[in-house]
């Protein structure tokens, strides 16, 4: 049975004290109750990873980074390596997020290198794919997502791929308040699983966790998660309030 995951992407938010308060707020809210079969992942800014993993270890949730360098080490000022992230105790890393693609020009070949770096250091990549509004309206959304999957995952065999989590993020729904309908989410998640099956085999595809990311919140999570191919969420703004985030965790 594939893993259910709710991951919170804090993006570039929170001071150190605010991050500390949010981490302990999440920890306290999880104590009150949570589904046993849902893994909770918190992805704060890299500055707070060690703090986050310390809290997570004591309160039975996991942590991840929001990005990493495609390089192993060296003269890359400002970059953060997979080995550095892993040394904090973090287990996950978000790769290919639409904001990295749009604002920093990341393309699928580069993201593929980052995925391989993550796997070399026993980090679980959460690989993000999804279409912009123009591509959706032009009816090209399936083509776009299939190309993203094909190019970023091209260097992996079925064994390596088994450690990857996919996150479908309709870019037109990120931070806009718009959300893909449950039917649209299910349609794309099922399509992604079909693409993965053609590349890695049906058993691997059926075991792959596919998350929905795109203005998922406490009000709509239950309906989205009820879909058979939606295995959880990659949560943005709603992960910045402990109560809202844990409500989403409890939406299964």
C-alpha positions as CSV (number, residue, x, y, z in Angstrom):
1,X,0.0,0.0,0.0
2,X,1.4,3.4,-1.0
3,X,2.2,6.0,1.6
4,X,0.0,8.9,2.4
5,X,1.8,12.2,2.9
6,X,1.0,15.7,3.9
7,X,4.0,18.0,3.3
8,X,4.1,21.7,4.3
9,X,6.2,24.0,2.1
10,X,6.9,27.1,4.1
11,X,8.7,28.8,1.2
12,X,10.5,32.0,2.2
13,X,8.5,32.7,5.4
14,X,9.1,33.0,9.2
15,X,11.8,34.4,11.3
16,X,13.7,32.0,13.6
17,X,11.4,32.7,16.6
18,X,8.3,32.4,14.4
19,X,9.6,29.1,12.9
20,X,10.2,27.8,16.4
21,X,6.7,28.7,17.5
22,X,5.1,27.1,14.4
23,X,7.1,23.9,14.8
24,X,6.0,23.5,18.4
25,X,2.5,24.5,17.4
26,X,2.4,21.7,14.8
27,X,3.9,19.3,17.3
28,X,1.3,20.1,20.0
29,X,-1.6,19.9,17.5
30,X,-0.4,16.5,16.3
31,X,-0.4,15.2,19.8
32,X,-4.2,15.8,20.0
33,X,-4.7,13.2,17.2
34,X,-3.7,12.2,13.7
35,X,-4.2,9.3,11.3
36,X,-1.7,6.6,12.0
37,X,-1.1,6.0,8.2
38,X,-0.3,9.6,7.2
39,X,3.3,10.8,7.2
40,X,3.7,14.5,8.1
41,X,6.6,16.4,6.5
42,X,7.6,20.0,7.3
43,X,9.8,21.8,4.8
44,X,11.0,25.1,6.4
45,X,13.7,27.4,5.0
46,X,17.1,25.7,5.1
47,X,18.3,27.9,8.0
48,X,15.8,26.2,10.3
49,X,16.3,22.6,9.2
50,X,18.4,21.5,12.2
51,X,15.8,23.1,14.6
52,X,13.0,21.5,12.7
53,X,14.5,18.0,12.7
54,X,15.2,18.2,16.5
55,X,11.5,19.0,17.1
56,X,10.4,16.4,14.5
57,X,12.4,13.6,16.0
58,X,10.7,14.2,19.4
59,X,7.2,14.4,18.0
60,X,7.1,11.8,15.2
61,X,7.0,13.8,12.0
62,X,9.6,14.3,9.2
63,X,11.4,17.3,7.7
64,X,12.5,18.2,4.2
65,X,14.4,21.0,2.4
66,X,12.9,23.2,-0.3
67,X,15.7,22.8,-2.8
68,X,19.3,21.5,-3.2
69,X,22.3,22.0,-5.5
70,X,23.0,19.7,-8.4
71,X,26.7,19.8,-7.3
72,X,28.2,17.5,-4.7
73,X,30.4,20.2,-3.1
74,X,32.7,23.0,-4.0
75,X,32.9,26.7,-4.9
76,X,29.2,27.4,-5.3
77,X,28.6,30.3,-3.0
78,X,25.1,30.3,-1.4
79,X,24.2,26.8,-2.5
80,X,23.3,23.9,-0.2
81,X,24.3,20.3,-1.0
82,X,22.4,17.1,-0.5
83,X,25.0,16.0,2.0
84,X,24.5,19.1,4.1
85,X,20.7,18.6,4.1
86,X,21.0,15.0,5.0
87,X,23.4,15.8,7.9
88,X,20.7,17.8,9.6
89,X,18.5,14.7,9.8
90,X,16.1,15.9,7.1
91,X,14.7,13.0,5.0
92,X,12.9,14.8,2.1
93,X,13.6,17.6,-0.5
94,X,11.2,19.4,-2.8
95,X,12.5,19.6,-6.3
96,X,11.1,21.2,-9.5
97,X,8.6,23.5,-7.7
98,X,7.0,25.9,-10.2
99,X,8.5,28.8,-8.4
100,X,12.0,27.4,-8.9
101,X,11.2,26.9,-12.6
102,X,9.6,30.4,-13.1
103,X,11.9,32.6,-11.0
104,X,15.2,30.8,-11.2
105,X,15.0,29.2,-14.7
106,X,15.2,25.6,-13.6
107,X,14.5,23.1,-16.3
108,X,13.8,19.4,-16.2
109,X,17.3,18.3,-17.1
110,X,18.7,20.3,-14.2
111,X,16.0,19.1,-11.9
112,X,16.8,15.5,-13.0
113,X,20.4,16.0,-11.8
114,X,19.1,17.3,-8.5
115,X,16.9,14.3,-8.1
116,X,19.9,12.0,-8.6
117,X,21.9,14.0,-6.1
118,X,19.1,13.6,-3.6
119,X,18.9,9.9,-4.1
120,X,22.7,9.5,-3.8
121,X,22.4,10.9,-0.3
122,X,19.3,9.0,0.7
123,X,16.9,12.0,0.5
124,X,13.4,11.4,-0.8
125,X,12.7,13.8,-3.7
126,X,9.2,15.3,-3.9
127,X,9.3,16.0,-7.6
128,X,6.8,18.7,-8.7
129,X,5.2,18.8,-12.1
130,X,2.3,20.8,-13.5
131,X,1.0,23.1,-16.2
132,X,0.4,26.9,-16.3
133,X,-3.0,28.4,-17.1
134,X,-2.2,28.9,-20.8
135,X,-1.3,25.3,-21.2
136,X,-4.4,24.1,-19.4
137,X,-6.6,26.4,-21.5
138,X,-4.9,25.2,-24.7
139,X,-5.6,21.6,-23.8
140,X,-1.9,20.8,-23.5
141,X,-1.8,19.9,-19.8
142,X,-1.3,16.2,-20.3
143,X,1.4,16.7,-22.9
144,X,3.2,19.2,-20.6
145,X,3.2,17.0,-17.5
146,X,4.2,13.9,-19.5
147,X,7.2,15.8,-20.9
148,X,8.2,17.0,-17.4
149,X,8.0,13.4,-16.0
150,X,9.9,12.0,-19.0
151,X,12.8,14.4,-18.9
152,X,13.3,14.8,-15.1
153,X,13.1,11.1,-14.4
154,X,15.0,9.8,-17.5
155,X,18.1,8.9,-15.6
156,X,16.3,6.6,-13.1
157,X,15.7,2.9,-13.2
158,X,12.7,1.4,-11.5
159,X,14.7,0.7,-8.3
160,X,15.8,4.3,-7.9
161,X,12.4,5.7,-8.9
162,X,10.7,3.7,-6.2
163,X,12.1,6.3,-3.7
164,X,10.6,9.3,-5.5
165,X,7.3,11.1,-4.5
166,X,5.4,13.0,-7.2
167,X,3.5,16.2,-6.6
168,X,1.1,17.5,-9.2
169,X,0.8,21.3,-8.9
170,X,-1.5,23.0,-11.4
171,X,0.5,26.3,-11.5
172,X,-2.6,28.3,-12.2
173,X,-3.9,27.2,-8.7
174,X,-0.8,28.0,-6.6
175,X,-1.3,31.0,-4.3
176,X,-4.3,32.2,-6.4
177,X,-7.1,30.8,-4.3
178,X,-8.2,28.8,-7.3
179,X,-8.1,25.0,-6.9
180,X,-8.4,22.2,-9.4
181,X,-11.7,20.5,-9.0
182,X,-11.6,17.0,-7.4
183,X,-12.4,15.6,-10.8
184,X,-9.5,17.6,-12.5
185,X,-7.1,16.5,-9.7
186,X,-8.1,12.8,-10.1
187,X,-7.9,12.9,-13.9
188,X,-4.3,14.2,-13.8
189,X,-3.2,12.0,-11.0
190,X,-4.5,9.0,-12.8
191,X,-2.8,10.1,-16.0
192,X,0.5,10.6,-14.1
193,X,0.2,7.0,-12.7
194,X,-0.4,5.8,-16.3
195,X,2.7,7.6,-17.6
196,X,4.8,6.1,-14.7
197,X,3.5,2.6,-15.4
198,X,4.6,2.9,-19.0
199,X,8.1,3.9,-17.9
200,X,8.7,1.9,-14.7
201,X,6.0,-0.8,-14.7
202,X,2.6,-1.0,-13.1
203,X,3.7,-2.2,-9.7
204,X,6.1,0.8,-9.3
205,X,3.4,3.2,-10.5
206,X,0.8,1.8,-8.2
207,X,3.2,2.1,-5.2
208,X,4.1,5.7,-6.0
209,X,2.7,8.5,-3.8
210,X,1.3,11.3,-5.8
211,X,0.4,14.5,-3.9
212,X,-1.8,17.4,-5.0
213,X,-0.4,20.9,-4.6
214,X,-2.4,24.0,-5.6
215,X,-4.3,26.0,-2.9
216,X,-5.1,22.9,-1.0
217,X,-6.5,23.9,2.4
218,X,-8.5,22.8,5.4
219,X,-11.7,23.4,3.6
220,X,-11.1,21.4,0.4
221,X,-8.5,18.8,1.4
222,X,-11.0,16.1,2.4
223,X,-12.8,16.2,-1.0
224,X,-9.4,16.2,-2.8
225,X,-8.0,13.4,-0.8
226,X,-11.0,11.2,-1.3
227,X,-9.9,10.6,-4.9
228,X,-8.4,7.1,-5.4
229,X,-5.2,8.5,-7.0
230,X,-4.6,11.5,-4.7
231,X,-2.3,10.3,-1.9
232,X,-2.0,13.6,0.1
233,X,-1.0,17.1,-0.5
234,X,2.0,19.5,-0.9
235,X,0.7,22.4,1.2
236,X,1.8,26.0,0.8
237,X,0.1,28.9,2.6
238,X,-2.1,26.7,4.7
239,X,1.1,25.1,6.2
240,X,2.0,28.4,7.9
241,X,-0.7,28.0,10.6
242,X,-0.4,25.0,12.8
243,X,-4.1,24.5,13.3
244,X,-4.9,24.7,9.5
245,X,-2.0,22.4,8.6
246,X,-3.0,19.7,11.1
247,X,-6.7,19.9,10.0
248,X,-5.4,19.0,6.5
249,X,-3.4,16.1,8.0
250,X,-6.6,14.9,9.6
251,X,-8.6,15.2,6.3
252,X,-8.1,11.5,5.3
